[in-house]
């Protein structure tokens, strides 16, 4: 079993509907969410590229926002882990590229 822990940026909270939607992904066994963190329990994790989307909403405005972390680790062997930072939630704005 593997876990993904997504810490929230200051001033943002996870949207419960997006966390609940993760349960429709076959390898997701369970999810937990609180205002500071979303935890996704996976049946297994291999080298196959996986995408998980968690929508957030801004609860309060925070200046000088610092990065938050995403931590992935093996439940039974937590020394097998990876950590990454992110700075801001993805924008819903779609950028169009010019094509000739």
C-alpha angles and dihedrals in degrees: 000000000000131000132211115200115192113191115206124241113247110276095021130100130191119255108240093217092060092048090050090049090060088070089071090068107096097228094048109098099175144349134207128191136185130160093273103040148015118212121197118194113207127199089221141340126213135162093285112117110252130186124203122182124205116180118212135193128211111248097176137001115255124190121215092020113205124213121270126212139242112204122192121187146155110259093217097037106033092176085074097080147128130204130197134176130223129194109201139000116266115270120241088220112112116217116211122213121216114243125194 
